[in-house]
Amino acid sequence: MSPLPSLLQIVELVVAAVVLAVVLISIRLLVRRIERHYPDASKLYYFITSIVVITAIAIAAYRYGLVDLLVGSLTAIGAMGVVLGLGLVPWVSDVYAGLMLMLNPHIKIGTEVEVAGKRGRIILITLTTTRIAGDDCIIIVPNRKFRDEIVVIYGTKPSERTFL
């Protein structure tokens, strides 16, 4: 079977379009008659027209094999969405934790903290990472560590000391 449509398929499509046009015109004439007695019948026209057009599109898609193409495409898009979603989990987790860090009144730039066994002073908080100045080094910590592990905040009064 050639990828180009045959003459028969083109004739089928033209006949189907003419039949669809005749059906839609007939529905419109019928609704105009009904509107004389029921002014709200135009809503019925739009409803019936929508059903007829959607049905015609579905039949044409099935007839010309577009349903298989659509199902295959949606399956591939769904699989890519799952892969992308799983790949973005750590990043989304870091962004959420970064927002929570920015809103936390106890953790701000200049606060001395201990996270994952590393101690230092916070010098920068971004959406995905926090930079901590340690002894002669800078430690870049993913923000999810602040959510997943125990965080010790130093330099606060004993009653204000916080463990996250």
Number of C-alpha atoms within 10 A of each C-alpha: 5 5 5 7 10 11 9 9 13 11 11 12 14 12 12 14 13 12 12 15 13 12 14 18 13 12 17 18 13 13 21 16 11 15 14 10 9 11 11 12 17 15 11 15 18 14 11 16 17 13 12 16 14 12 12 15 12 13 14 15 15 12 11 12 11 14 15 12 11 12 11 12 12 12 12 12 12 12 12 12 12 12 11 11 12 11 11 12 11 15 17 15 17 24 19 16 22 23 15 16 21 15 11 10 8 14 17 16 15 13 16 20 19 18 18 13 10 14 19 21 21 22 16 14 20 15 19 19 21 22 19 26 18 16 11 6 9 14 19 14 18 21 26 21 17 22 17 12 13 15 19 18 21 17 11 12 8 8 6 11 12 15 9 11
